[in-house]
């Protein structure tokens, strides 16, 4: 497979992987006026050293608020560890997207070279 195809696969995979966590997370947008946890009130440093049992206790103590309008789509970005989850989602998406684009490009290149 030519080097040009590999570069295209890398570029397409990188762009789609950067968008994938944002697009897939909007599938769970809360309804208008629904009360959700106030993610901005969570301390990120406290979360990293917590056991699962302590985490359950903290979740019960986190205040809630009602979401309206565009805030329903953007409130998830207020989580203190959003970047950590986002980068993990990008990495996982990039791997399977690169695999898929390489296979499709290889099969397309192979079928063109046979004719």
BAPADREN-374648 format. One record per residue: x, y, z of N, C-alpha, C, O in turn; residue in three letters. Coordinates in steps of 0.05 Angstrom, whole numbers, padded with zeros to 5 digits, always signed. Layout:
// BAPADREN-374648
XYZXYZXYZXYZALA;...
END
This chain:
// BAPADREN-374648
+00017-00023+00000+00000+00000+00000+00018+00025+00000+00038+00026+00015UNK;+00013+00044-00017+00030+00068-00019+00030+00085+00007+00011+00084+00023UNK;+00051+00100+00010+00055+00117+00034+00032+00138+00036+00023+00145+00057UNK;+00022+00147+00013+00001+00167+00012-00024+00156+00025-00038+00171+00039UNK;-00030+00130+00022-00054+00118+00034-00050+00117+00064-00070+00121+00079UNK;-00026+00111+00074-00021+00110+00103-00025+00137+00115-00037+00139+00137UNK;-00016+00158+00102-00019+00185+00112-00048+00193+00113-00057+00205+00132UNK;-00064+00186+00092-00092+00191+00092-00106+00176+00115-00124+00188+00129UNK;-00099+00151+00119-00110+00136+00141-00105+00149+00168-00123+00150+00185UNK;-00080+00158+00172-00073+00171+00198-00089+00197+00202-00098+00202+00224UNK;-00091+00213+00181-00105+00238+00183-00135+00235+00188-00146+00247+00206UNK;-00147+00217+00173-00176+00212+00176-00181+00201+00204-00200+00209+00218UNK;-00165+00182+00213-00168+00170+00239-00164+00191+00262-00179+00191+00281UNK;-00144+00208+00259-00139+00228+00280-00163+00248+00282-00171+00255+00304UNK;-00173+00258+00259-00195+00277+00260-00220+00264+00271-00233+00276+00288UNK;-00227+00241+00262-00251+00228+00272-00248+00220+00301-00267+00222+00316UNK;-00224+00212+00309-00220+00204+00337-00222+00228+00356-00232+00226+00378UNK;-00214+00252+00346-00217+00276+00362-00246+00284+00366-00253+00295+00387UNK;-00263+00278+00347-00291+00284+00349-00308+00263+00362-00329+00269+00374UNK;-00299+00238+00362-00314+00215+00371-00324+00218+00400-00348+00214+00405UNK;-00307+00224+00420-00317+00225+00447-00339+00247+00451-00358+00243+00467UNK;-00336+00269+00437-00356+00290+00440-00382+00282+00428-00404+00286+00440UNK;-00381+00271+00404-00406+00263+00390-00420+00240+00405-00444+00241+00408UNK;-00405+00221+00414-00418+00198+00428-00428+00206+00455-00448+00194+00464UNK;-00416+00225+00468-00426+00233+00495-00451+00249+00493-00466+00251+00513UNK;-00457+00262+00471-00481+00277+00469-00506+00259+00465-00528+00269+00464UNK;-00501+00234+00462-00523+00215+00459-00538+00211+00486-00560+00201+00486UNK;-00525+00219+00508-00537+00216+00534-00544+00244+00546-00541+00248+00570UNK;-00553+00262+00530-00560+00289+00539-00585+00287+00556-00605+00275+00548UNK;-00584+00300+00580-00608+00300+00597-00631+00315+00585-00627+00333+00568UNK;-00655+00309+00594-00678+00323+00584-00679+00351+00597-00666+00357+00616UNK;-00695+00368+00585-00698+00396+00594-00708+00397+00623-00729+00384+00629UNK;-00694+00411+00640-00702+00414+00668-00695+00390+00686-00703+00390+00710UNK;-00681+00371+00676-00673+00347+00692-00652+00355+00712-00633+00370+00706UNK;-00654+00345+00737-00634+00351+00757-00611+00331+00754-00615+00307+00754UNK;-00586+00342+00752-00562+00326+00749-00542+00334+00770-00544+00356+00782UNK;-00521+00318+00774-00500+00325+00792-00485+00349+00782-00480+00352+00758UNK;-00478+00367+00800-00462+00391+00793-00433+00382+00790-00419+00382+00810UNK;-00424+00376+00766-00397+00365+00762-00376+00385+00769-00354+00377+00777UNK;-00381+00411+00767-00361+00431+00774-00354+00432+00803-00333+00442+00811UNK;-00371+00421+00820-00366+00421+00849-00349+00398+00858-00343+00395+00882UNK;-00341+00380+00840-00325+00357+00847-00296+00364+00847-00287+00378+00828UNK;-00281+00356+00867-00252+00361+00869-00237+00339+00855-00238+00316+00864UNK;-00222+00345+00834-00208+00325+00818-00187+00311+00834-00183+00286+00831UNK;-00172+00325+00850-00150+00313+00865-00161+00293+00886-00149+00273+00893UNK;-00185+00299+00896-00198+00281+00915-00207+00256+00902-00206+00234+00914UNK;-00217+00258+00877-00226+00234+00862-00204+00214+00857-00209+00190+00858UNK;-00180+00223+00852-00158+00206+00844-00149+00187+00866-00139+00165+00860UNK;-00152+00195+00891-00143+00178+00913-00166+00165+00929-00162+00158+00952UNK;-00189+00163+00917-00212+00153+00930-00217+00123+00924-00212+00114+00901UNK;-00226+00109+00943-00235+00081+00939-00263+00082+00928-00277+00102+00930UNK;-00272+00060+00916-00300+00059+00905-00321+00064+00927-00342+00076+00921UNK;-00316+00055+00951-00335+00059+00973-00337+00089+00980-00359+00099+00984UNK;-00314+00102+00981-00314+00130+00987-00327+00146+00965-00341+00166+00970UNK;-00323+00137+00940-00335+00151+00917-00365+00151+00919-00378+00171+00913UNK;-00377+00128+00927-00406+00126+00929-00416+00146+00950-00438+00157+00947UNK;-00401+00149+00972-00409+00168+00992-00408+00197+00982-00425+00213+00989UNK;-00388+00203+00967-00385+00230+00956-00407+00236+00935-00417+00258+00935UNK;-00414+00217+00919-00435+00221+00899-00461+00229+00912-00476+00245+00901UNK;-00467+00217+00934-00491+00223+00949-00491+00252+00960-00512+00264+00964UNK;-00466+00262+00965-00464+00289+00977-00461+00311+00956-00463+00335+00964UNK;-00456+00304+00931-00452+00325+00910-00479+00338+00905-00500+00325+00901UNK;-00479+00365+00904-00505+00379+00899-00514+00375+00870-00498+00368+00852UNK;-00540+00378+00866-00551+00375+00839-00562+00402+00830-00566+00420+00846UNK;-00566+00404+00804-00577+00428+00792-00593+00421+00767-00588+00400+00755UNK;-00612+00438+00760-00628+00433+00736-00615+00445+00712-00604+00467+00713UNK;-00616+00430+00690-00603+00440+00665-00624+00449+00646-00646+00437+00643UNK;-00618+00472+00633-00637+00482+00613-00621+00492+00589-00598+00501+00591UNK;-00633+00491+00566-00621+00502+00541-00596+00487+00532-00595+00463+00535UNK;-00577+00503+00523-00552+00491+00513-00535+00478+00535-00518+00462+00529UNK;-00540+00486+00559-00525+00475+00581-00528+00445+00583-00510+00431+00593UNK;-00550+00434+00573-00554+00405+00573-00532+00392+00557-00524+00369+00563UNK;-00522+00405+00536-00501+00393+00519-00473+00399+00529-00455+00383+00524UNK;-00470+00420+00544-00443+00429+00552-00436+00422+00581-00413+00426+00589UNK;-00455+00414+00597-00449+00410+00625-00428+00389+00630-00414+00390+00650UNK;-00426+00369+00613-00407+00347+00617-00378+00357+00616-00360+00345+00627UNK;-00374+00380+00602-00347+00391+00599-00337+00404+00625-00314+00412+00627UNK;-00355+00408+00645-00348+00420+00670-00336+00400+00690-00327+00408+00711UNK;-00336+00375+00683-00325+00355+00701-00295+00360+00703-00281+00365+00683UNK;-00284+00359+00728-00255+00365+00731-00236+00346+00717-00214+00353+00711UNK;-00245+00322+00711-00228+00302+00698-00237+00298+00669-00231+00277+00657UNK;-00251+00317+00657-00261+00314+00630-00238+00309+00610-00240+00291+00593UNK;-00216+00324+00613-00194+00320+00594-00182+00292+00595-00175+00281+00575UNK;-00181+00281+00619-00171+00254+00623-00188+00234+00608-00178+00216+00594UNK;-00215+00236+00612-00233+00218+00598-00233+00222+00568-00235+00203+00553UNK;-00232+00248+00560-00232+00255+00532-00207+00243+00518-00210+00231+00497UNK;-00184+00246+00530-00160+00235+00517-00160+00205+00516-00150+00193+00496UNK;-00171+00192+00536-00173+00163+00535-00192+00154+00513-00187+00135+00499UNK;-00214+00169+00510-00233+00163+00488-00221+00167+00461-00226+00152+00442UNK;-00205+00189+00458-00191+00194+00432-00172+00172+00426-00171+00162+00403UNK;-00157+00163+00445-00137+00142+00441-00150+00116+00432-00141+00103+00413UNK;-00171+00108+00446-00185+00083+00439-00198+00086+00411-00196+00067+00395UNK;-00211+00108+00406-00224+00112+00380-00203+00112+00358-00208+00101+00336UNK;-00180+00125+00362-00160+00126+00342-00150+00099+00334-00146+00093+00310UNK;-00147+00081+00353-00137+00054+00347-00156+00039+00328-00148+00029+00308UNK;-00182+00038+00336-00200+00023+00319-00207+00037+00293-00211+00024+00272UNK;-00206+00064+00293-00211+00078+00267-00187+00074+00248-00191+00071+00224UNK;-00163+00074+00259-00139+00070+00242-00140+00041+00230-00135+00037+00207UNK;-00147+00022+00247-00150-00005+00238-00170-00007+00215-00165-00020+00195UNK;-00193+00006+00219-00214+00004+00198-00206+00018+00173-00211+00008+00151UNK;-00194+00042+00175-00186+00056+00150-00164+00042+00135-00163+00043+00111UNK;-00146+00030+00150-00124+00015+00137-00135-00009+00122-00127-00014+00099UNK;-00153-00023+00134-00165-00047+00121-00180-00038+00095-00177-00050+00074UNK;-00196-00017+00097-00211-00008+00074-00192+00002+00052-00196-00004+00029UNK;-00172+00017+00060-00153+00027+00040-00137+00004+00027-00132+00004+00003UNK;-00130-00015+00043-00115-00039+00032-00132-00054+00012-00123-00061-00009UNK;-00157-00059+00020-00175-00074+00002-00180-00058-00023-00181-00070-00045UNK;-00184-00032-00021-00188-00015-00045-00163-00015-00063-00165-00016-00087UNK;-00140-00013-00050-00115-00013-00066-00110-00040-00079-00102-00041-00102UNK;-00116-00061-00065-00113-00088-00076-00131-00093-00100-00123-00105-00120UNK;-00157-00083-00098-00175-00088-00119-00168-00071-00144-00173-00079-00167UNK;-00157-00047-00140-00149-00031-00162-00124-00042-00176-00121-00040-00200UNK;-00106-00053-00160-00081-00064-00172-00086-00090-00187-00070-00097-00204UNK;-00108-00104-00182-00114-00128-00197-00126-00122-00224-00124-00139-00242UNK;-00139-00099-00227-00151-00093-00253-00133-00079-00272-00141-00073-00295UNK;
END
